[in-house]
Amino acid sequence: MRPTHLDAGQNFGALQCELRGHDLLVNAADHAPRMIVPRHVHENAYLCVVVAGGFELEARARVACPPGSVVAYPAGGPHANRFGDARGRCVNLHFGDSWMRDAALRGWLADFRCAPLGEHAASVRRLARELSARDGAAALSITAAAIELVAEAMRTPAPAGAHGAIRRVVDLLESDLARTPSLASLAHEAGLHPSHLARCFRATLGETIGEYVRRRRVEQSLCALARPELSLAEIAADAGFADQAHFGRVFKRHFGTTPGARRREMQRASQRASGVQDRPGELH
């Protein structure tokens, strides 16, 4: 399935305010709790400043982006986002041609990255505050705030040793989610001590290795639910769960419904799409 294409300046989420000035477009968008943004690409490179809430970025690897993160999105880079339990607010900086002539900024925006400035960083709070200005100096003030924040983000080093090692671990986990390697073997592959790997994994992705694996197992099980010839017990076993009951508990905790109920929803949706209506008295 091809990712959705967004034109320059476009974002998902409910637009709250927008300000243009000095070859810069800045807007704020709110995102509902647990909102899943489907895989998509942006025509332009831009920065997302996480003011509230937080999300998981899925690009080549999964990266947790808590409040105070400054996230760089390269032009044409496919990715998806999953927001957490709290309502999210993102302030997005879309740069015009004059900004992109700066080689340092252009290079920094050429790949996905997350600079953890912190939600109480002065530059993050100033940008959010200046966006609500409505006087004649608003365009100038938001431009100055953007320059300050971009410079701070570009100078912020990535978490020590995190991305390369965690990316290798995620690749190993994703290669066979039903049969998870031991923490010791994952640590050996990553070149880290097991306890350091556990801390680094949670700091990077916002969840433990076990939580990541259980979540990814139930996410993958959605495809199997569409196959009526497979029983729920078979789906649970194929996904790596000890029994159907455990699979059901994890599935409901993640999706808010049971596997059986989700399967019936999928069947009804498929019938509607094919023009087949439920017959009176038919049980589901």
DRENPA-3360 file (N, C-alpha, C; in nm, 2 decimals, always signed):
BEGIN
1 = MRPTHLDA = +0.09/-0.12/+0.00/+0.00/+0.00/+0.00/+0.09/+0.12/+0.00 ~ +0.06/+0.21/-0.10/+0.15/+0.33/-0.11/+0.11/+0.43/+0.00 ~ +0.22/+0.50/+0.06/+0.19/+0.59/+0.17/+0.12/+0.72/+0.11 ~ +0.04/+0.78/+0.20/-0.03/+0.90/+0.16/+0.07/+1.02/+0.14 ~ +0.05/+1.10/+0.04/+0.14/+1.21/+0.00/+0.08/+1.34/+0.05 ~ +0.15/+1.41/+0.13/+0.11/+1.54/+0.18/+0.19/+1.65/+0.11 ~ +0.12/+1.76/+0.07/+0.18/+1.87/+0.00/+0.26/+1.95/+0.11 ~ +0.34/+2.04/+0.06/+0.42/+2.13/+0.15/+0.33/+2.21/+0.24;
9 = GQNFGALQ = +0.36/+2.20/+0.37/+0.29/+2.27/+0.47/+0.17/+2.19/+0.53 ~ +0.14/+2.08/+0.48/+0.03/+2.00/+0.53/+0.07/+1.91/+0.64 ~ -0.02/+1.88/+0.74/+0.01/+1.79/+0.85/-0.12/+1.72/+0.88 ~ -0.11/+1.61/+0.95/-0.23/+1.55/+1.01/-0.26/+1.62/+1.14 ~ -0.38/+1.60/+1.19/-0.42/+1.66/+1.31/-0.51/+1.78/+1.29 ~ -0.58/+1.83/+1.40/-0.67/+1.94/+1.39/-0.59/+2.07/+1.40 ~ -0.59/+2.15/+1.30/-0.52/+2.27/+1.29/-0.58/+2.37/+1.39 ~ -0.50/+2.43/+1.48/-0.54/+2.52/+1.58/-0.51/+2.67/+1.55;
17 = CELRGHDL = -0.39/+2.69/+1.49/-0.35/+2.82/+1.45/-0.24/+2.81/+1.35 ~ -0.21/+2.92/+1.28/-0.11/+2.92/+1.18/-0.06/+3.06/+1.16 ~ +0.07/+3.07/+1.13/+0.13/+3.20/+1.12/+0.24/+3.19/+1.01 ~ +0.24/+3.29/+0.92/+0.34/+3.29/+0.81/+0.42/+3.42/+0.83 ~ +0.55/+3.41/+0.79/+0.64/+3.52/+0.80/+0.78/+3.49/+0.76 ~ +0.85/+3.57/+0.68/+0.99/+3.56/+0.65/+1.02/+3.42/+0.60 ~ +0.94/+3.38/+0.50/+0.96/+3.25/+0.43/+0.95/+3.13/+0.52 ~ +0.86/+3.14/+0.62/+0.84/+3.04/+0.72/+0.69/+3.02/+0.75;
25 = LVNAADHA = +0.65/+2.90/+0.75/+0.51/+2.87/+0.79/+0.51/+2.79/+0.92 ~ +0.45/+2.84/+1.02/+0.44/+2.77/+1.15/+0.30/+2.75/+1.19 ~ +0.26/+2.62/+1.22/+0.12/+2.59/+1.26/+0.12/+2.50/+1.38 ~ +0.01/+2.50/+1.45/+0.00/+2.41/+1.56/-0.12/+2.32/+1.54 ~ -0.11/+2.19/+1.56/-0.21/+2.09/+1.54/-0.23/+2.00/+1.66 ~ -0.35/+1.97/+1.70/-0.38/+1.88/+1.81/-0.41/+1.74/+1.75 ~ -0.38/+1.64/+1.84/-0.40/+1.50/+1.80/-0.47/+1.43/+1.91 ~ -0.57/+1.36/+1.88/-0.65/+1.29/+1.98/-0.57/+1.18/+2.05;
33 = PRMIVPRH = -0.60/+1.15/+2.18/-0.53/+1.04/+2.24/-0.53/+0.91/+2.16 ~ -0.42/+0.84/+2.15/-0.40/+0.71/+2.08/-0.43/+0.72/+1.93 ~ -0.42/+0.84/+1.88/-0.44/+0.86/+1.74/-0.33/+0.79/+1.66 ~ -0.37/+0.72/+1.56/-0.27/+0.65/+1.47/-0.27/+0.73/+1.34 ~ -0.15/+0.78/+1.30/-0.14/+0.85/+1.18/-0.08/+0.75/+1.08 ~ -0.15/+0.72/+0.97/-0.10/+0.62/+0.88/+0.03/+0.66/+0.80 ~ +0.09/+0.56/+0.74/+0.21/+0.58/+0.67/+0.19/+0.69/+0.57 ~ +0.29/+0.78/+0.56/+0.27/+0.89/+0.47/+0.41/+0.96/+0.44;
41 = VHENAYLC = +0.41/+1.05/+0.35/+0.54/+1.12/+0.32/+0.50/+1.27/+0.30 ~ +0.59/+1.35/+0.33/+0.58/+1.50/+0.31/+0.66/+1.54/+0.19 ~ +0.60/+1.64/+0.12/+0.68/+1.69/+0.00/+0.80/+1.77/+0.05 ~ +0.78/+1.84/+0.16/+0.89/+1.92/+0.21/+0.95/+1.87/+0.34 ~ +1.08/+1.90/+0.36/+1.14/+1.87/+0.49/+1.09/+1.97/+0.60 ~ +1.06/+1.93/+0.72/+1.01/+2.02/+0.82/+1.05/+1.97/+0.96 ~ +1.03/+2.05/+1.06/+1.05/+2.02/+1.20/+0.91/+2.01/+1.27 ~ +0.90/+1.91/+1.36/+0.78/+1.90/+1.45/+0.83/+1.92/+1.59;
49 = VVVAGGFE = +0.78/+2.02/+1.66/+0.81/+2.04/+1.80/+0.69/+1.98/+1.89 ~ +0.72/+1.88/+1.97/+0.62/+1.82/+2.05/+0.60/+1.90/+2.18 ~ +0.49/+1.98/+2.18/+0.46/+2.07/+2.29/+0.39/+1.99/+2.40 ~ +0.30/+1.90/+2.37/+0.22/+1.83/+2.47/+0.19/+1.69/+2.42 ~ +0.17/+1.60/+2.51/+0.14/+1.46/+2.47/+0.27/+1.39/+2.43 ~ +0.27/+1.33/+2.32/+0.39/+1.26/+2.27/+0.35/+1.15/+2.18 ~ +0.44/+1.10/+2.09/+0.41/+0.99/+2.00/+0.53/+0.91/+1.97 ~ +0.50/+0.79/+1.91/+0.61/+0.70/+1.86/+0.62/+0.72/+1.71;
57 = LEARARVA = +0.74/+0.75/+1.67/+0.77/+0.77/+1.53/+0.82/+0.64/+1.47 ~ +0.75/+0.59/+1.36/+0.79/+0.47/+1.30/+0.85/+0.50/+1.16 ~ +0.98/+0.50/+1.14/+1.04/+0.52/+1.01/+1.12/+0.40/+0.98 ~ +1.26/+0.41/+0.98/+1.34/+0.29/+0.97/+1.34/+0.21/+1.10 ~ +1.33/+0.28/+1.21/+1.32/+0.22/+1.34/+1.20/+0.30/+1.42 ~ +1.17/+0.25/+1.54/+1.07/+0.31/+1.62/+1.14/+0.40/+1.72 ~ +1.10/+0.52/+1.73/+1.16/+0.62/+1.83/+1.05/+0.69/+1.91 ~ +1.06/+0.69/+2.04/+0.97/+0.76/+2.12/+1.00/+0.91/+2.12;
65 = CPPGSVVA = +0.90/+0.99/+2.10/+0.92/+1.14/+2.09/+0.83/+1.20/+2.20 ~ +0.88/+1.21/+2.32/+0.80/+1.27/+2.43/+0.79/+1.42/+2.42 ~ +0.71/+1.49/+2.51/+0.70/+1.64/+2.50/+0.84/+1.70/+2.52 ~ +0.87/+1.80/+2.44/+1.00/+1.87/+2.44/+1.09/+1.81/+2.33 ~ +1.04/+1.72/+2.25/+1.12/+1.66/+2.14/+1.11/+1.75/+2.02 ~ +1.22/+1.77/+1.94/+1.22/+1.84/+1.81/+1.25/+1.73/+1.71 ~ +1.15/+1.70/+1.63/+1.16/+1.59/+1.53/+1.18/+1.64/+1.39 ~ +1.29/+1.59/+1.33/+1.32/+1.63/+1.19/+1.26/+1.52/+1.09;
73 = YPAGGPHA = +1.19/+1.57/+0.99/+1.13/+1.49/+0.89/+1.19/+1.52/+0.76 ~ +1.26/+1.43/+0.69/+1.31/+1.46/+0.56/+1.20/+1.46/+0.45 ~ +1.22/+1.53/+0.35/+1.13/+1.53/+0.24/+1.12/+1.39/+0.17 ~ +1.00/+1.34/+0.15/+0.98/+1.21/+0.09/+1.02/+1.09/+0.17 ~ +1.03/+1.11/+0.30/+1.07/+1.00/+0.39/+0.94/+0.93/+0.44 ~ +0.91/+0.80/+0.41/+0.79/+0.74/+0.46/+0.80/+0.72/+0.61 ~ +0.69/+0.74/+0.68/+0.68/+0.72/+0.82/+0.54/+0.72/+0.87 ~ +0.52/+0.67/+0.99/+0.39/+0.67/+1.06/+0.41/+0.72/+1.20;
81 = NRFGDARG = +0.30/+0.76/+1.27/+0.30/+0.80/+1.41/+0.19/+0.74/+1.49 ~ +0.22/+0.72/+1.61/+0.12/+0.66/+1.71/+0.13/+0.75/+1.83 ~ +0.02/+0.82/+1.86/+0.02/+0.91/+1.98/-0.02/+0.83/+2.10 ~ +0.03/+0.88/+2.22/+0.00/+0.81/+2.35/-0.13/+0.84/+2.41 ~ -0.15/+0.81/+2.54/-0.28/+0.83/+2.60/-0.32/+0.97/+2.62 ~ -0.23/+1.06/+2.62/-0.27/+1.21/+2.64/-0.28/+1.28/+2.51 ~ -0.37/+1.38/+2.51/-0.39/+1.46/+2.38/-0.25/+1.52/+2.35 ~ -0.22/+1.52/+2.22/-0.09/+1.57/+2.17/-0.11/+1.70/+2.10;
89 = RCVNLHFG = -0.01/+1.79/+2.12/+0.00/+1.91/+2.04/+0.14/+1.92/+1.98 ~ +0.14/+1.95/+1.85/+0.27/+1.97/+1.78/+0.27/+2.10/+1.71 ~ +0.38/+2.17/+1.72/+0.40/+2.29/+1.65/+0.50/+2.26/+1.53 ~ +0.46/+2.28/+1.41/+0.53/+2.24/+1.29/+0.59/+2.36/+1.22 ~ +0.72/+2.35/+1.19/+0.80/+2.45/+1.12/+0.83/+2.41/+0.98 ~ +0.77/+2.47/+0.88/+0.79/+2.44/+0.74/+0.87/+2.56/+0.68 ~ +0.99/+2.52/+0.63/+1.09/+2.62/+0.58/+1.08/+2.65/+0.44 ~ +1.09/+2.77/+0.40/+1.09/+2.81/+0.26/+1.23/+2.80/+0.20;
97 = DSWMRDAA = +1.24/+2.84/+0.07/+1.37/+2.82/+0.00/+1.48/+2.89/+0.06 ~ +1.46/+3.01/+0.12/+1.57/+3.09/+0.17/+1.63/+3.02/+0.29 ~ +1.55/+2.95/+0.37/+1.60/+2.87/+0.49/+1.68/+2.75/+0.44 ~ +1.63/+2.69/+0.34/+1.69/+2.56/+0.29/+1.82/+2.58/+0.21 ~ +1.85/+2.71/+0.18/+1.98/+2.73/+0.12/+2.09/+2.72/+0.22 ~ +2.06/+2.72/+0.35/+2.16/+2.70/+0.45/+2.20/+2.55/+0.45 ~ +2.33/+2.52/+0.42/+2.38/+2.39/+0.41/+2.36/+2.31/+0.54 ~ +2.39/+2.37/+0.65/+2.38/+2.30/+0.78/+2.24/+2.26/+0.81;
105 = LRGWLADF = +2.15/+2.35/+0.79/+2.01/+2.31/+0.82/+1.96/+2.21/+0.72 ~ +1.99/+2.22/+0.59/+1.95/+2.13/+0.49/+2.01/+1.99/+0.52 ~ +2.13/+1.98/+0.57/+2.19/+1.85/+0.60/+2.12/+1.79/+0.72 ~ +2.09/+1.88/+0.82/+2.03/+1.82/+0.94/+1.89/+1.77/+0.92 ~ +1.82/+1.83/+0.82/+1.68/+1.79/+0.78/+1.68/+1.67/+0.68 ~ +1.80/+1.62/+0.64/+1.80/+1.52/+0.54/+1.77/+1.38/+0.59 ~ +1.75/+1.36/+0.72/+1.72/+1.23/+0.78/+1.63/+1.25/+0.90 ~ +1.57/+1.14/+0.93/+1.48/+1.14/+1.06/+1.58/+1.16/+1.18;
113 = RCAPLGEH = +1.54/+1.24/+1.27/+1.61/+1.25/+1.40/+1.52/+1.31/+1.50 ~ +1.55/+1.29/+1.63/+1.47/+1.34/+1.74/+1.57/+1.40/+1.84 ~ +1.56/+1.54/+1.86/+1.64/+1.61/+1.95/+1.56/+1.63/+2.08 ~ +1.61/+1.57/+2.19/+1.53/+1.58/+2.32/+1.56/+1.71/+2.39 ~ +1.50/+1.82/+2.36/+1.53/+1.94/+2.43/+1.46/+1.95/+2.57 ~ +1.35/+1.88/+2.58/+1.27/+1.88/+2.71/+1.16/+1.98/+2.70 ~ +1.04/+1.94/+2.76/+0.92/+2.02/+2.75/+0.93/+2.16/+2.82 ~ +1.03/+2.17/+2.91/+1.05/+2.30/+2.99/+1.16/+2.38/+2.93;
121 = AASVRRLA = +1.22/+2.34/+2.81/+1.32/+2.42/+2.75/+1.26/+2.56/+2.71 ~ +1.34/+2.66/+2.74/+1.30/+2.80/+2.71/+1.26/+2.82/+2.56 ~ +1.34/+2.75/+2.47/+1.31/+2.77/+2.33/+1.18/+2.71/+2.29 ~ +1.15/+2.59/+2.35/+1.02/+2.52/+2.32/+0.90/+2.61/+2.37 ~ +0.91/+2.66/+2.49/+0.80/+2.74/+2.55/+0.79/+2.87/+2.48 ~ +0.90/+2.93/+2.43/+0.89/+3.06/+2.36/+0.82/+3.04/+2.23 ~ +0.85/+2.93/+2.16/+0.79/+2.91/+2.03/+0.64/+2.90/+2.04 ~ +0.60/+2.82/+2.14/+0.45/+2.80/+2.16/+0.39/+2.93/+2.20;
129 = RELSARDG = +0.45/+3.01/+2.28/+0.39/+3.13/+2.32/+0.38/+3.23/+2.21 ~ +0.49/+3.24/+2.13/+0.49/+3.34/+2.02/+0.39/+3.31/+1.91 ~ +0.36/+3.18/+1.90/+0.26/+3.14/+1.79/+0.12/+3.20/+1.82 ~ +0.09/+3.23/+1.94/-0.04/+3.29/+1.98/-0.04/+3.44/+1.97 ~ +0.07/+3.50/+1.93/+0.08/+3.65/+1.92/+0.00/+3.70/+1.80 ~ -0.07/+3.81/+1.82/-0.16/+3.86/+1.71/-0.12/+4.01/+1.68 ~ -0.01/+4.06/+1.72/+0.03/+4.20/+1.69/+0.11/+4.21/+1.56 ~ +0.16/+4.33/+1.53/+0.23/+4.35/+1.41/+0.37/+4.29/+1.41;
137 = AAALSITA = +0.42/+4.26/+1.53/+0.55/+4.20/+1.54/+0.55/+4.04/+1.54 ~ +0.43/+3.98/+1.52/+0.41/+3.84/+1.53/+0.50/+3.76/+1.44 ~ +0.50/+3.80/+1.31/+0.58/+3.73/+1.21/+0.73/+3.73/+1.25 ~ +0.78/+3.85/+1.29/+0.92/+3.87/+1.33/+0.95/+3.79/+1.45 ~ +0.86/+3.79/+1.55/+0.89/+3.72/+1.68/+0.89/+3.57/+1.66 ~ +0.80/+3.52/+1.57/+0.80/+3.37/+1.55/+0.92/+3.33/+1.48 ~ +0.97/+3.41/+1.39/+1.09/+3.38/+1.31/+1.21/+3.37/+1.41 ~ +1.22/+3.47/+1.50/+1.33/+3.47/+1.59/+1.32/+3.35/+1.69;
145 = AAIELVAE = +1.20/+3.31/+1.73/+1.19/+3.20/+1.81/+1.22/+3.07/+1.74 ~ +1.19/+3.06/+1.61/+1.22/+2.94/+1.53/+1.37/+2.93/+1.51 ~ +1.44/+3.04/+1.49/+1.59/+3.04/+1.47/+1.65/+2.99/+1.60 ~ +1.61/+3.04/+1.72/+1.66/+3.00/+1.84/+1.64/+2.85/+1.87 ~ +1.52/+2.80/+1.84/+1.49/+2.66/+1.86/+1.57/+2.57/+1.77 ~ +1.57/+2.60/+1.64/+1.65/+2.52/+1.54/+1.79/+2.51/+1.58 ~ +1.86/+2.62/+1.62/+2.00/+2.62/+1.65/+2.02/+2.53/+1.77 ~ +1.93/+2.54/+1.87/+1.95/+2.45/+1.99/+1.93/+2.31/+1.96;
153 = AMRTPAPA = +1.83/+2.28/+1.87/+1.81/+2.14/+1.84/+1.93/+2.08/+1.76 ~ +1.98/+2.16/+1.67/+2.10/+2.11/+1.59/+2.22/+2.08/+1.67 ~ +2.23/+2.15/+1.79/+2.35/+2.13/+1.87/+2.33/+2.02/+1.98 ~ +2.21/+1.97/+1.98/+2.18/+1.87/+2.08/+2.22/+1.73/+2.03 ~ +2.31/+1.66/+2.10/+2.36/+1.53/+2.06/+2.25/+1.43/+2.08 ~ +2.25/+1.32/+1.99/+2.16/+1.21/+2.01/+2.19/+1.14/+2.14 ~ +2.09/+1.07/+2.20/+2.12/+0.99/+2.32/+2.24/+0.89/+2.30 ~ +2.33/+0.89/+2.39/+2.46/+0.82/+2.37/+2.43/+0.67/+2.34;
161 = GAHGAIRR = +2.49/+0.62/+2.23/+2.48/+0.48/+2.20/+2.35/+0.42/+2.17 ~ +2.25/+0.51/+2.16/+2.11/+0.45/+2.15/+2.07/+0.40/+2.01 ~ +2.08/+0.49/+1.91/+2.01/+0.46/+1.79/+2.06/+0.34/+1.72 ~ +2.19/+0.33/+1.70/+2.24/+0.21/+1.62/+2.21/+0.08/+1.69 ~ +2.24/+0.07/+1.82/+2.22/-0.05/+1.90/+2.07/-0.09/+1.91 ~ +1.99/+0.01/+1.93/+1.85/-0.02/+1.94/+1.79/-0.06/+1.81 ~ +1.84/+0.00/+1.70/+1.79/-0.03/+1.57/+1.82/-0.18/+1.54 ~ +1.94/-0.23/+1.58/+1.98/-0.37/+1.56/+1.89/-0.46/+1.64;
169 = VVDLLESD = +1.86/-0.42/+1.76/+1.77/-0.50/+1.85/+1.63/-0.51/+1.79 ~ +1.57/-0.39/+1.74/+1.44/-0.39/+1.68/+1.44/-0.48/+1.56 ~ +1.54/-0.47/+1.48/+1.55/-0.56/+1.36/+1.54/-0.70/+1.39 ~ +1.62/-0.74/+1.50/+1.61/-0.88/+1.55/+1.48/-0.92/+1.60 ~ +1.41/-0.84/+1.67/+1.28/-0.87/+1.72/+1.18/-0.88/+1.61 ~ +1.19/-0.79/+1.52/+1.09/-0.79/+1.41/+1.11/-0.91/+1.31 ~ +1.23/-0.96/+1.31/+1.25/-1.08/+1.22/+1.18/-1.20/+1.26 ~ +1.14/-1.21/+1.39/+1.06/-1.33/+1.43/+1.00/-1.29/+1.56;
177 = LARTPSLA = +0.88/-1.22/+1.56/+0.82/-1.18/+1.68/+0.77/-1.29/+1.77 ~ +0.73/-1.40/+1.70/+0.68/-1.51/+1.78/+0.78/-1.58/+1.87 ~ +0.91/-1.57/+1.83/+1.02/-1.64/+1.91/+1.12/-1.53/+1.94 ~ +1.10/-1.47/+2.06/+1.19/-1.36/+2.10/+1.32/-1.42/+2.16 ~ +1.43/-1.36/+2.12/+1.56/-1.41/+2.18/+1.57/-1.36/+2.32 ~ +1.66/-1.42/+2.40/+1.67/-1.38/+2.54/+1.74/-1.24/+2.54 ~ +1.72/-1.18/+2.66/+1.78/-1.05/+2.68/+1.93/-1.06/+2.67 ~ +1.99/-1.16/+2.71/+2.14/-1.18/+2.70/+2.18/-1.18/+2.56;
185 = SLAHEAGL = +2.11/-1.26/+2.47/+2.15/-1.27/+2.33/+2.13/-1.14/+2.26 ~ +2.02/-1.07/+2.29/+2.00/-0.94/+2.23/+2.11/-0.84/+2.27 ~ +2.14/-0.84/+2.40/+2.25/-0.75/+2.45/+2.38/-0.78/+2.38 ~ +2.41/-0.91/+2.36/+2.53/-0.95/+2.29/+2.54/-0.89/+2.15 ~ +2.42/-0.91/+2.08/+2.41/-0.85/+1.94/+2.43/-0.70/+1.94 ~ +2.38/-0.64/+2.04/+2.38/-0.49/+2.04/+2.51/-0.44/+2.10 ~ +2.59/-0.52/+2.16/+2.72/-0.48/+2.22/+2.70/-0.40/+2.35 ~ +2.59/-0.43/+2.42/+2.56/-0.36/+2.54/+2.54/-0.46/+2.66;
193 = HPSHLARC = +2.56/-0.42/+2.78/+2.53/-0.50/+2.90/+2.38/-0.51/+2.90 ~ +2.32/-0.63/+2.94/+2.18/-0.65/+2.94/+2.10/-0.54/+3.01 ~ +2.15/-0.50/+3.13/+2.07/-0.40/+3.21/+2.08/-0.26/+3.14 ~ +2.19/-0.23/+3.07/+2.20/-0.11/+3.00/+2.11/-0.11/+2.87 ~ +2.11/-0.23/+2.81/+2.02/-0.24/+2.69/+1.87/-0.22/+2.73 ~ +1.83/-0.28/+2.85/+1.69/-0.26/+2.89/+1.66/-0.11/+2.92 ~ +1.75/-0.04/+2.98/+1.73/+0.10/+3.01/+1.73/+0.18/+2.88 ~ +1.82/+0.15/+2.80/+1.84/+0.23/+2.67/+1.72/+0.21/+2.58;
201 = FRATLGET = +1.67/+0.08/+2.58/+1.55/+0.05/+2.49/+1.43/+0.13/+2.54 ~ +1.41/+0.13/+2.67/+1.29/+0.20/+2.72/+1.30/+0.35/+2.70 ~ +1.42/+0.40/+2.72/+1.44/+0.55/+2.71/+1.42/+0.59/+2.56 ~ +1.46/+0.50/+2.47/+1.45/+0.53/+2.32/+1.31/+0.52/+2.27 ~ +1.24/+0.40/+2.31/+1.11/+0.37/+2.25/+0.99/+0.39/+2.35 ~ +1.02/+0.42/+2.47/+0.91/+0.45/+2.56/+0.84/+0.33/+2.62 ~ +0.90/+0.21/+2.60/+0.84/+0.09/+2.65/+0.95/-0.02/+2.67 ~ +0.92/-0.12/+2.75/+1.02/-0.22/+2.77/+1.03/-0.31/+2.65;
209 = IGEYVRRR = +1.13/-0.40/+2.64/+1.14/-0.49/+2.53/+1.02/-0.58/+2.53 ~ +0.97/-0.63/+2.65/+0.86/-0.72/+2.66/+0.73/-0.65/+2.61 ~ +0.71/-0.53/+2.65/+0.59/-0.45/+2.61/+0.60/-0.43/+2.46 ~ +0.71/-0.40/+2.40/+0.72/-0.38/+2.26/+0.68/-0.51/+2.19 ~ +0.74/-0.62/+2.23/+0.71/-0.75/+2.16/+0.56/-0.78/+2.17 ~ +0.50/-0.77/+2.29/+0.36/-0.80/+2.30/+0.27/-0.71/+2.22 ~ +0.31/-0.58/+2.21/+0.23/-0.49/+2.13/+0.24/-0.53/+1.98 ~ +0.36/-0.55/+1.94/+0.38/-0.59/+1.80/+0.32/-0.72/+1.76;
217 = RVEQSLCA = +0.31/-0.81/+1.85/+0.25/-0.94/+1.82/+0.10/-0.92/+1.80 ~ +0.03/-0.84/+1.88/-0.11/-0.83/+1.86/-0.14/-0.74/+1.74 ~ -0.05/-0.64/+1.71/-0.07/-0.56/+1.59/-0.06/-0.65/+1.46 ~ +0.03/-0.74/+1.46/+0.05/-0.83/+1.35/-0.07/-0.93/+1.34 ~ -0.13/-0.96/+1.45/-0.24/-1.06/+1.45/-0.36/-1.01/+1.38 ~ -0.37/-0.88/+1.36/-0.49/-0.82/+1.29/-0.50/-0.88/+1.15 ~ -0.39/-0.90/+1.08/-0.40/-0.96/+0.95/-0.45/-1.10/+0.95 ~ -0.41/-1.18/+1.06/-0.46/-1.32/+1.07/-0.61/-1.32/+1.10;
225 = LARPELSL = -0.66/-1.22/+1.18/-0.80/-1.22/+1.21/-0.89/-1.21/+1.09 ~ -0.84/-1.16/+0.98/-0.91/-1.15/+0.85/-0.93/-1.28/+0.78 ~ -0.86/-1.39/+0.83/-0.86/-1.52/+0.77/-0.96/-1.61/+0.85 ~ -1.08/-1.63/+0.80/-1.18/-1.71/+0.88/-1.14/-1.85/+0.90 ~ -1.05/-1.91/+0.83/-1.02/-2.05/+0.85/-0.93/-2.07/+0.97 ~ -0.87/-1.96/+1.03/-0.79/-1.97/+1.14/-0.87/-1.95/+1.27 ~ -0.86/-2.04/+1.37/-0.92/-2.02/+1.50/-0.84/-1.91/+1.58 ~ -0.91/-1.86/+1.68/-0.84/-1.76/+1.77/-0.72/-1.83/+1.84;
233 = AEIAADAG = -0.74/-1.96/+1.87/-0.63/-2.03/+1.94/-0.51/-2.05/+1.85 ~ -0.54/-2.07/+1.72/-0.43/-2.08/+1.62/-0.36/-1.95/+1.60 ~ -0.43/-1.84/+1.60/-0.37/-1.71/+1.58/-0.29/-1.68/+1.70 ~ -0.34/-1.71/+1.82/-0.26/-1.68/+1.94/-0.13/-1.76/+1.94 ~ -0.13/-1.88/+1.90/-0.01/-1.96/+1.90/+0.09/-1.91/+1.80 ~ +0.04/-1.88/+1.68/+0.12/-1.83/+1.57/+0.19/-1.70/+1.61 ~ +0.12/-1.62/+1.69/+0.17/-1.49/+1.73/+0.27/-1.50/+1.85 ~ +0.28/-1.62/+1.91/+0.38/-1.64/+2.01/+0.33/-1.63/+2.15;
241 = FADQAHFG = +0.19/-1.63/+2.17/+0.13/-1.63/+2.30/+0.12/-1.77/+2.36 ~ +0.13/-1.79/+2.49/+0.12/-1.92/+2.55/-0.02/-1.98/+2.53 ~ -0.12/-1.90/+2.54/-0.26/-1.95/+2.52/-0.35/-1.84/+2.47 ~ -0.47/-1.88/+2.43/-0.57/-1.78/+2.38/-0.61/-1.68/+2.48 ~ -0.62/-1.72/+2.61/-0.66/-1.62/+2.71/-0.56/-1.51/+2.73 ~ -0.43/-1.54/+2.73/-0.32/-1.44/+2.73/-0.33/-1.35/+2.61 ~ -0.35/-1.41/+2.50/-0.36/-1.33/+2.37/-0.48/-1.23/+2.38 ~ -0.59/-1.28/+2.43/-0.71/-1.20/+2.45/-0.69/-1.08/+2.54;
249 = RVFKRHFG = -0.62/-1.11/+2.65/-0.60/-1.00/+2.75/-0.51/-0.89/+2.69 ~ -0.40/-0.93/+2.63/-0.31/-0.83/+2.57/-0.38/-0.75/+2.46 ~ -0.45/-0.83/+2.37/-0.52/-0.76/+2.26/-0.62/-0.66/+2.31 ~ -0.70/-0.69/+2.41/-0.80/-0.60/+2.46/-0.74/-0.48/+2.53 ~ -0.63/-0.50/+2.60/-0.56/-0.39/+2.66/-0.50/-0.29/+2.56 ~ -0.47/-0.35/+2.44/-0.41/-0.26/+2.34/-0.51/-0.20/+2.25 ~ -0.62/-0.27/+2.21/-0.72/-0.22/+2.12/-0.85/-0.19/+2.18 ~ -0.87/-0.22/+2.31/-1.00/-0.19/+2.37/-1.11/-0.28/+2.34;
257 = TTPGARRR = -1.09/-0.39/+2.27/-1.19/-0.48/+2.24/-1.13/-0.62/+2.23 ~ -1.21/-0.73/+2.22/-1.15/-0.86/+2.22/-1.12/-0.90/+2.08 ~ -1.04/-1.00/+2.06/-1.01/-1.05/+1.92/-1.13/-1.09/+1.85 ~ -1.23/-1.16/+1.92/-1.35/-1.21/+1.85/-1.43/-1.09/+1.81 ~ -1.45/-0.99/+1.89/-1.53/-0.87/+1.85/-1.46/-0.80/+1.74 ~ -1.33/-0.79/+1.74/-1.26/-0.72/+1.63/-1.28/-0.80/+1.50 ~ -1.28/-0.93/+1.51/-1.29/-1.01/+1.39/-1.43/-0.99/+1.33 ~ -1.54/-0.98/+1.42/-1.67/-0.96/+1.37/-1.69/-0.82/+1.30;
265 = EMQRASQR = -1.62/-0.72/+1.36/-1.62/-0.59/+1.30/-1.56/-0.59/+1.16 ~ -1.45/-0.67/+1.15/-1.38/-0.67/+1.02/-1.47/-0.75/+0.92 ~ -1.54/-0.85/+0.96/-1.63/-0.92/+0.87/-1.74/-0.84/+0.82 ~ -1.80/-0.76/+0.91/-1.91/-0.67/+0.87/-1.86/-0.56/+0.78 ~ -1.74/-0.51/+0.81/-1.69/-0.41/+0.72/-1.66/-0.46/+0.58 ~ -1.61/-0.59/+0.57/-1.59/-0.65/+0.44/-1.72/-0.67/+0.37 ~ -1.82/-0.71/+0.44/-1.95/-0.73/+0.38/-2.01/-0.60/+0.32 ~ -1.99/-0.49/+0.40/-2.04/-0.36/+0.35/-1.97/-0.32/+0.23;
273 = ASGVQDRP = -1.83/-0.35/+0.23/-1.75/-0.31/+0.11/-1.79/-0.38/-0.01 ~ -1.83/-0.51/+0.00/-1.87/-0.59/-0.11/-2.02/-0.58/-0.15 ~ -2.09/-0.50/-0.07/-2.23/-0.48/-0.10/-2.32/-0.59/-0.05 ~ -2.27/-0.68/+0.04/-2.35/-0.78/+0.10/-2.40/-0.74/+0.23 ~ -2.53/-0.74/+0.25/-2.60/-0.70/+0.37/-2.63/-0.82/+0.46 ~ -2.63/-0.79/+0.59/-2.66/-0.90/+0.69/-2.81/-0.94/+0.66 ~ -2.83/-1.07/+0.66/-2.97/-1.12/+0.65/-3.04/-1.11/+0.79 ~ -3.17/-1.09/+0.79/-3.24/-1.08/+0.92/-3.23/-1.21/+0.99;
281 = GELH = -3.20/-1.19/+1.12/-3.19/-1.31/+1.21/-3.05/-1.38/+1.21 ~ -2.96/-1.33/+1.12/-2.83/-1.39/+1.11/-2.75/-1.36/+1.24 ~ -2.68/-1.46/+1.29/-2.60/-1.44/+1.41/-2.46/-1.41/+1.37 ~ -2.39/-1.32/+1.45/-2.25/-1.28/+1.43/-2.17/-1.31/+1.55;
% end
